[in-house]
Amino acid sequence: MTDCLFCKIIAGRIPSKKVYEDDRAFAFEDVNPQAPTHVLIIPKKHIVGLKEAEEADAELLGYCQIVAAKIARERGIEQGYRTVYNVGPSAGQSVFHLHLHLIGGRALGWPPG
């Protein structure tokens, strides 16, 4: 999608602090981190959000979780981190390209939000 911020980041047209990339996913540091580790993992396939995902996208969504776990291991935060998909504006989704937040490196309270 040509007007999508995250598609532009994937294409290298907007700079980011890349953390990980392969043929299916791209991960980069959040520009407004909420914890010492705050990485966004995005599928390279443009999906507006979780509610727009289809059954055929299930493997890709799970794969993003696996990428998050890999980054968490690399960052040494395996003892506690959170992965979050915000769904819709009321939940805080501001970029409408599905993205998984990996948040950790500090104690995380419950309930969130």
Secondary structure, DSSP 8 states (H G I E B T S, - for coil): -TT-HHHHHHTTSS---EEEE-SSEEEEE-SS-SSSEEEEEEESS----GGG--GGGHHHHHHHHHHHHHHHHHHT-TTSEEEE---SGGGT--SSS--EEEEESS---SS--
